[in-house]
Amino acid sequence: MVFKNHSVWRKVAMKDNGFVDWTSLPDDAMIQLFSLLNYHDRANLSATCKAWRIVGASKCLWTSLDIRGYKFNITMAVCLSPRCVNLQQVRFRGAESADAINHLNAMNLRDISGDSITDDTLTMLVSRHKDLRCIQVGPDDKVTSGSIKAIAFYCPKLKQLRLSGIKDVLADSINALANYCPNLVDIGFIDCLNVDGVALGHVLSVRFLSVAGTSNMKWDVASHVWCKLPELIGLDVSRTDISSTAVSMLLSSSRSLKVLCALNCPVLEQDITVNTVKTEGKLLLGLFSDIRNVFSDWGCSNEIMTWLKWILSHTLLRIAKSSPQNLDYFWLKQGVALFLSLLQCSQEDIPEMAASGLATCIFANEGNAIIDPGKAEAVVKNGGIPLLLDLAKSWEEGIQSAATKAISNLSADPNAAKTVSDEGGIGIFIELARSKNRQISEAATGGLWNLSVGEEHKAAITEAGGIKTLVDIISDWSSDSDGVLECSAGALANLAANKKYSTEIAIAGGVQLLATLINNCKFRGVQEQATRGLVNLAAHSVRNGPNAREAGALEALIQLTCSPHEGVRQVAAGALWHLSLTNVNREAIAAAGGVEALVTLAQSSLNASQCLQGMVAGALWGLSMSKANSIAIGREGGIPPLIVFAHSNSHDVHEVAAGALWNLAFDHSNVFWIVEEGGIPVLARLCSSSESRKARFMAALALAYICYGSRTNEFAPTGTSSENTSKSVSLDEARTTALKHIEAFILTSSDPQAFAAAVVSSSRAALDQAIERAYILETGFLRCSEAEIGRFITMLRSSSSILKAFAAFALLQFTDPQGRNAVYHASLMLDAGAVKVLRAAAASANEPVEVKIFAKIVLRNLEYHQQETLYLV
């Protein structure tokens, strides 16, 4: 906890020797200091020493308790019970917390507020705490009208009762309130299905009444009865189907009524006569009203204004959560401004609800994942960001949580994110992320997640200690804290997308932590973000690979290929694809069972999304760069699903599938399975009709390997297929089909006229014009092994002119001066004696023109790489 007046406290506690003795502060000062802490920090500070334990147990520090952000059970309640003798207010969330409240020994309890409570628990609560003045429960569909009777019988001093989500509020329960609770002035039956309106007319003490969101109300009867209530001054009928006739009756006939709230009442708003309703000097509030000026222009008592602000903040929050259509104009014109005004209210509940409403209403109507830029701009222009950041530093955790959530959501908008960062929001997020309150920590880490999307914020997050904080949070929170862990892992994943910060995360132990998180937490969102983090960590440098292996990340990723969630399987396959791009990782993945796991995933993904198919095909492609893995993939049955993926209409899918089949076709035993499983027609179709030249080229590479590797009429594999059968197939037809499509592919990359001119002329310009259509720029990243380069050189001596031409064409691509691996390929070719073979092909009078031209260009590329190498030396 950071105190704004820290220097003042320090001076008071300073000793002559220059040391600070905080225990020397007077008890009054310590009590004031304790009052600035949340309940968790108070308990921790109390455990520091005996003196502070006594101060921390002071009754004045434990008059209220907000346990909504904590896992609160009976054991914790028993531990706190000695401090709760004077407890007057408690706020809770969840059935377990509600059950535990009875064990607090809070005999002076006056105010309870919570949700997810049952009839039995509520009845027990009110029977043990008969001095209750305020009860606010819901939304709860498990509470029945019987509980209202119990409240009436056990709580005669009750002043305020607000219940929401009850199915039926029956007459006998309301009559019980009228008979046994003479001080009941504030009643709210909110979002209930059925409320007996006539019975409400019997509660003569009521001054404020809300039936907002009630579905089945007989308004003609209710309005006639309610206008006779002698003390009624505030009525809320928002989000109901009340008519203008009923509104007119209430305003004209009630002598005591001062304000009627009717926000988001469709029947009333669609009635063109609503503007003619006579208000008789009373306030009628609807979406058609100018609500913004009510706080400043309308003179009324503090009692009415306090109730009205609560009603407005609650109703606007409910409207925002229900996301009704066609309200964008309202939010932009006055809704956002209303929330910002309510944020500045001193009443406890109101700023919290206003912040929650603001966090919700800024989303676009079409979905809850996109921030409306207009609403975000309205918040920024009206000074909402600094206001929310100040509230996020409040010691009241409910307000702190709601404000942090609002800032977090706003941070998803680039312009608002800049303002959040400029106003110091990153430091506040990092500080609050360490909170032991789950809601606060989740909101703060969510803000870091949103901010870390922008490259301009990643440096600030890292410099403020964000990486260590996020790593510590994942380490400290248990695996059932899904929201906190998902947001923290998501923020780390975003930061890991930058190479510099990826290294820092690895140094901080983030790799091992993410791997452990994947193994221990089964929540889909956590697994997806942790896996995405490992993907980004693996993508940047080879150095991160060993770290991942040592931490058991490979085992975790391989395990996730069996996840029941497709999104998790997709991200896991993508991570393994990235990792498989290095030799060491390929072997490590295979040793950990990755080949079998990915083949199984491929076999189960025939009807999966194109994204998943592309990822698993890519992972198999990466692994197949190893000869041993290539054989294993074929043996385990990986070829049939890859052929299915190669048939996909998505070029992203069939590109990588073609690449995998190209690698697999290098092994003779795999050739059999490609032919047997119908791979030739699929590859032929790709080679001739894919929109991707890269896919067409790799399909042609696979077909060329098949032609070269199938030199006998009968061929059987040495291993077994996925079906454990061994068949003998004729390859003559397959070879004919393959050569036909290879030849057609070569012709599409040739210009006959330019080639003819280049044969006659030996000038550089003629060659440049000839190769204008030959290079495939997208293939510059492809990398061949020494054996593959050797095979292409051998193909140059083939009796098939088509294979000769294609071999030269392929070597042209692999030595392209713009290619990433061109120098490596050129070195392999020079060592293998390719120059002699290429010169013979270029000079032969019997070779087709394509062979000659491609051979000349490859020779020129080799000469270029030799000169570059000498220059560098």
C-alpha positions, -999 to +999 in steps of 0.1 A: +000+000+000+014+034-010+003+064+012+000+098-003+013+114+029+040+088+034+067+115+041+046+128+070+043+094+087+080+088+081+090+121+100+068+111+129+084+077+132+120+089+126+144+082+155+175+102+164+198+075+149+181+080+115+162+048+115+124+047+111+105+029+139+069+025+126+059+009+159+065+041+177+036+059+161+007+068+184-023+044+184-045+071+169-021+076+140-019+038+135-057+034+135-059+062+108-032+043+088-050+010+092-083+026+081-066+033+047-060-004+041-083-031+028-093-059+050-066-083+037-038-058+043-052-049+077-050-086+087-014-089+073-002-058+090-018-069+123+003-101+122+036-080+122+039-074+159+019-075+191+014-038+192-001-037+158-022-068+164-039-049+192-044-018+170-056-039+141-083-055+163-098-021+172-135-023+169-137+009+149-118-007+120-143-035+117-177-018+114-180-029+077-168-058+057-167-063+019-158-099+011-170-099-026-136-102-040-124-130-018-130-167-014-149-164+019-159-196+038-168-208+073-131-212+083-123-176+074-154-164+091-145-181+124-110-166+122-125-131+118-153-135+143-134-120+173-130-087+154-166-085+142-184-079+174-193-044+163-197-053+126-226-034+112-224-038+074-214-068+053-213-072+015-209-106+000-211-126-032-218-163-037-237-190-018-206-201+002-199-165+015-236-161+024-235-193+045-203-182+062-217-149+074-237-166+101-203-176+117-190-140+120-206-135+154-218-101+142-247-095+166-249-058+158-253-063+121-274-035+105-269-038+067-264-068+044-260-068+007-252-098-016-264-123-041-266-161-048-284-167-015-311-194-008-343-192+011-329-211+040-297-191+043-316-158+041-341-169+067-313-180+090-295-146+085-325-125+094-335-148+123-300-143+139-297-105+131-330-090+142-316-054+143-312-053+105-322-020+089-312-025+053-314-057+032-303-057-004-302-092-021-302-103-056-305-110-084-316-144-070-342-168-084-337-191-054-353-166-030-391-170-027-419-149-013-415-170+019-383-153+027-400-119+026-423-131+053-394-142+074-378-108+069-410-091+081-413-113+112-377-111+123-367-076+113-392-051+128-366-023+126-362-027+088-361+006+069-349-005+034-356-037+015-344-042-021-348-076-036-343-085-072-348-115-094-377-131-074-403-150-094-434-141-073-438-115-047-472-125-032-498-104-014-494-122+020-457-115+021-462-078+013-490-076+039-466-090+064-441-062+057-470-037+062-480-052+095-446-059+111-422-033+097-436+001+105-403+019+097-400+005+062-397+035+039-377+022+009-389-009-010-375-023-042-389-054-059-366-052-090-366-075-120-393-097-105-418-117-126-449-110-106-455-084-079-489-079-063-494-042-069-526-039-048-508-053-017-481-027-021-508-001-015-511-014+020-475-004+030-485+030+042-450+039+055-433+036+021-417+067+008-396+052-021-408+024-042-391+006-072-407-021-093-382-016-122-380-045-146-412-061-133-428-081-161-464-086-152-479-056-135-516-045-139-508-008-143-543+005-143-550-011-109-516-004-094-515+033-104-550+037-089-539+022-056-504+037-053-516+073-059-533+069-025-501+061-006-497+090+018-459+091+021-448+081-014-425+107-028-403+086-052-415+059-077-393+039-101-411+020-129-381+019-153-378-010-178-415-019-176-444-017-199-462+011-181-485+033-202-488+070-205-523+067-189-509+051-158-481+077-156-506+105-159-528+090-132-499+088-108-486+123-114-520+139-113-536+120-084-508+114-059-505+143-035-471+133-021-453+121-052-423+142-062-404+122-088-413+093-112-385+075-129-396+057-162-363+050-180-363+026-210-401+020-209-408+011-246-446+016-245-443+050-229-415+061-252-434+051-283-465+070-273-465+103-291-487+118-264-461+113-237-449+149-240-485+161-233-486+144-199-491+170-172-465+166-145-481+190-120-447+204-110-434+169-104-403+154-121-409+127-148-376+111-159-374+091-191-349+086-219-368+114-236-358+138-207-327+159-203-315+140-172-282+157-171-296+189-156-316+172-128-287+173-103-281+210-108-314+225-117-340+206-098-344+216-062-352+187-038-343+173-005-311+153+001-332+123+009-349+124-025-316+131-044-298+102-026-326+078-036-327+092-072-290+089-077-291+052-066-321+046-089-304+062-119-271+045-114-288+011-109-312+015-138-285+028-162-263-002-152-291-026-159-299-010-193-262-012-202-260-049-193-291-057-213-276-040-244-309-028-259-307-017-296-309+019-308-296+035-276-262+046-289-275+081-293-286+082-257-252+070-244-234+095-265-257+125-258-261+120-220-256+085-208-218+086-206-219+121-190-245+108-164-222+080-154-193+104-150-214+127-129-225+098-107-189+087-103-183+118-082-211+110-057-201+104-021-227+077-015-210+043-013-229+022-038-234+049-065-198+054-078-194+016-079-225+011-100-217+041-122-182+027-129-196-007-137-222+008-160-195+028-178-174-003-182-204-020-199-220+007-220-188+015-239-191-018-258-206-017-293-241-031-295-232-058-320-210-077-296-194-076-262-158-077-275-156-044-294-153-010-278-174+017-295-149+044-304-175+072-301-184+062-265-147+058-256-140+093-270-169+107-250-153+093-218-119+107-227-132+142-237-152+146-205-122+138-183-134+103-174-099+087-174-083+108-146-116+104-126-116+066-129-079+064-121-084+084-089-113+060-079-090+030-087-067+042-059-096+042-034-093+020-003-129+009-008-124-023-028-158-023-045-152+011-060-116+002-068-127-030-086-154-013-107-132+017-117-103-006-126-126-027-148-138+004-166-103+016-173-093-019-184-122-020-209-114+015-222-078+004-227-090-018-256-096+014-276-062+027-290-070+064-283-083+058-248-053+035-241-029+064-249-047+086-224-046+058-198-009+054-203-002+092-203-022+096-170-001+070-152-025+041-157+002+015-163+018+020-129-017+018-113-025-014-131+007-030-120+002-020-084-034-032-084-025-064-102-008-075-070-040-072-050-053-103-032-088-092-042-096-114-072-118-089-089-093-061-086-064-083-097-084-096-127-094-061-138-059-048-135-043-077-153-070-073-179-060-037-184-023-047-189-036-073-214-054-047-234-026-021-232+000-047-242-016-050-276+000-017-286+037-018-293+040+017-279+029+005-244+050-026-241+082-008-232+063+012-205+048-020-190+082-037-190+101-007-175+075-004-147+082-040-137+052-055-155+068-087-166+080-097-131+046-088-117+027-109-142+050-138-137+046-135-099+008-133-102+007-166-122+029-182-097+009-170-067-027-175-078-042-209-076-054-227-107-090-220-100-085-183-104-094-184-140-099-147-148-067-135-132-046-163-148-061-158-182-055-120-182-020-124-169-011-151-194-027-130-222-006-100-212+026-121-212+016-135-246+013-101-260+046-089-246+063-121-258+053-111-294+082-086-292+117-103-294+133-081-267+105-087-241+103-124-251+139-128-239+131-110-206+101-132-200+122-163-206+149-150-182+122-143-156+111-179-157+080-172-177+084-202-200+084-227-172+055-210-155+034-210-187+041-247-192+031-254-156+000-234-160-010-253-191-007-286-171-024-274-139-053-252-152-080-268-174-099-236-181-100-230-218-092-193-218-061-199-196-048-227-217-053-207-249-034-177-236-006-197-219-002-217-251-002-185-272+025-172-249+047-202-256+041-198-293+054-162-292+083-172-269+093-200-294+088-178-325+116-153-319+149-169-313+165-203-311+177-194-276+141-196-263+138-232-276+160-249-251+144-230-223+111-243-234+123-279-235+140-277-201+108-264-186+086-292-199+068-269-223+069-295-251+052-321-229+025-295-220+019-285-256+017-321-267-008-329-240-030-299-252-033-315-286-059-337-269-078-308-253-116-310-257-115-273-268-107-268-305-092-234-299-067-249-274-058-276-298-053-251-325-029-229-305-010-259-292-005-272-328+007-237-338+032-236-310+046-270-320+048-257-356+069-228-345+091-250-323+096-275-351+114-251-373+147-258-355+166-292-357+170-296-319+134-288-312+122-312-339+140-341-323+128-331-288+092-330-300+095-364-316+112-378-284+083-365-263+057-383-285+048-353-306+047-372-339+021-396-327+001-369-310+000-346-341-009-375-364-038-384-340-049-347-340-047-346-378-068-378-381-095-363-358-095-329-375-109-339-409-140-319-403-125-293-380-120-256-388-096-245-415-074-228-388-069-260-369-062-280-401-036-254-412-019-255-378-016-293-375-005-296-411+021-270-405+034-288-374+036-321-394+054-302-421+080-288-396+086-323-381+088-339-415+120-320-423+137-348-403+141-381-422+133-402-391+102-381-384+091-382-420+092-420-419+074-420-385+046-397-398+040-421-427+041-452-405+016-437-380-009-428-407-003-391-411-005-391-449-043-397-454-053-366-433-027-344-451-041-354-484-076-344-471-061-310-460-044-306-494-079-308-509-090-278-489-103-247-507-083-226-483-049-218-497-036-213-462-044-250-455-035-266-487-002-247-489+012-262-457-004-296-465+014-296-498+047-286-481+043-316-457+036-340-485+066-327-504+089-335-474+072-369-469+075-378-506+113-378-503+111-411-485+104-440-509+081-458-484+059-427-481+055-425-519+035-457-518+010-443-492+006-410-511-003-429-543-024-455-525-044-429-506-053-409-537-026-382-533-017-379-570-050-363-582-051-340-552-015-328-558-021-326-595-051-303-589-031-281-566-003-279-591-025-267-618-053-247-602-043-233-568-044-196-565-011-198-545+020-201-567+038-214-536+013-242-532+015-251-569+053-252-566+053-274-535+027-297-551+050-300-581+080-307-558+060-336-543+050-349-577+087-348-588+098-367-558+071-393-565+082-397-601+119-399-591+112-423-563+089-447-581+113-463-607+097-497-607+062-508-618+055-524-585+064-509-552+056-518-516+065-499-484+088-513-458+065-502-429+028-505-422+000-481-428-024-467-403-046-496-412-017-521-408-021-534-444+005-539-471-006-535-507+012-534-540+002-507-564+011-498-600+027-464-603+028-461-641-004-441-643+006-421-613+039-411-629+023-402-662-003-379-644+025-364-623+048-356-652+019-341-672+011-316-645+048-309-637+053-300-674+022-278-674+035-260-643+069-254-659+052-239-690+032-214-669+065-202-655+081-198-689+079-172-716+086-190-749+096-159-769+119-146-742+134-181-737+141-184-775+158-150-775+179-159-745+191-191-762+203-171-792+218-143-772+241-148-742+235-112-729+225-106-693+195-085-704+181-114-724+184-137-694+168-112-671+138-109-694+136-147-696+134-152-659+109-124-652+081-150-648+102-177-633+109-166-598+084-174-571+091-148-544+069-166-518+093-196-517+123-177-504+120-192-469+121-229-481+151-248-469+164-281-484+187-306-468+219-318-483+202-350-495+174-330-512+199-308-530+217-339-541+185-354-555+178-323-576+213-325-590+208-361-598+175-353-615+195-331-639+209-363-653+175-379-656+164-394-689+131-374-685+134-339-699+105-328-678+123-339-646+155-322-658+137-289-665+119-290-631+151-298-612+167-268-628+136-247-620+136-258-584+173-250-580+167-216-595+141-209-567+165-223-540+194-201-551+173-169-556+196-141-543+166-127-524+160-160-507+166-165-469+185-198-474+200-191-508+236-189-495+232-222-477+218-239-508+245-225-530+272-239-506+256-274-507+254-273-545+290-262-549+302-290-526+281-315-546+297-306-579+266-290-593+285-265-615+297-292-639+263-308-643+246-274-648+272-263-674+266-296-693+229-290-693+232-254-703+255-262-732+238-294-745+223-290-779+198-318-772+182-303-740+149-284-741+151-247-740+137-246-705+165-268-692+191-246-708+177-212-696+170-224-660+205-240-658+222-207-670+203-187-644+212-211-616+249-209-627+246-171-625+231-173-590+259-195-579+285-171-593+268-143-574+268-161-541+305-171-546+314-134-551+293-123-521+311-149-499+345-138-511+336-102-505+325-109-469+357-129-462 
